[in-house]
Amino acid sequence: MMTFLRNRMFLEGVAFGGICGFIIGSVIAFTLGESSVEALRKLLHRRRTIPFEYLYQ
């Protein structure tokens, strides 16, 4: 019986954390707006690209 209670509490914690994470992420995305998110994506994409002009040497 104790194992069932422990598993239930764990699953409730996972569900609660997932719901809270979804709500917090939605609030952050709504606050930043689409243009800020797109600018952040471009910045991250620019850092991941390889500068091929340095490889030609």
N, C-alpha and C positions, 0 to 999 in steps of 0.2 A: 504494500500500500504506500509506503514511503517513497519508493522509486517512481510510482505513478504521479505522486504529488510533486516530486522534484522535476520530472519531465514536463508536467503541466506548467509549472512556474517558469521553466526555461522557455517553453513555447510562447507563453504569454509575454515574456520579456522580449523575445525576438519580434513578435507581432507589434508590441508597443513601440519598440525601437524603430521598426520599419515605418510605422505610421508617422512617428515624430520626424524621422528623417525625410519622409516625403513632404510633410508640411513645411519643414524648415527650408528644404530645397526649393519648394514652390515659392515661398516668400522671398527668398534671395533672388530667384530668377525674375520674379515680378518686379522687385525693387531695382535690379540692375537694368532691366529692359533688354530688348533685342539687340540694339546697336552696341551696347557694352559687351554683351556676350559674344557677338560676332567679332569685335575688336580683340577680345581675349583669345578667341579661337585662331585668328590670324597671327597673333603674337606667338602662340604656342606652335603653330604650324611652321612659322618662319624659323624658329629655333631648332626644329627637327630636320629641316632640309639640309642637305650636304652642299657646301660651296664647291661645285665642280671645277671652278676656275683655278682653285688651288691644287687640284689633283692632276691637272694637265702639265705641271712642271716636270 
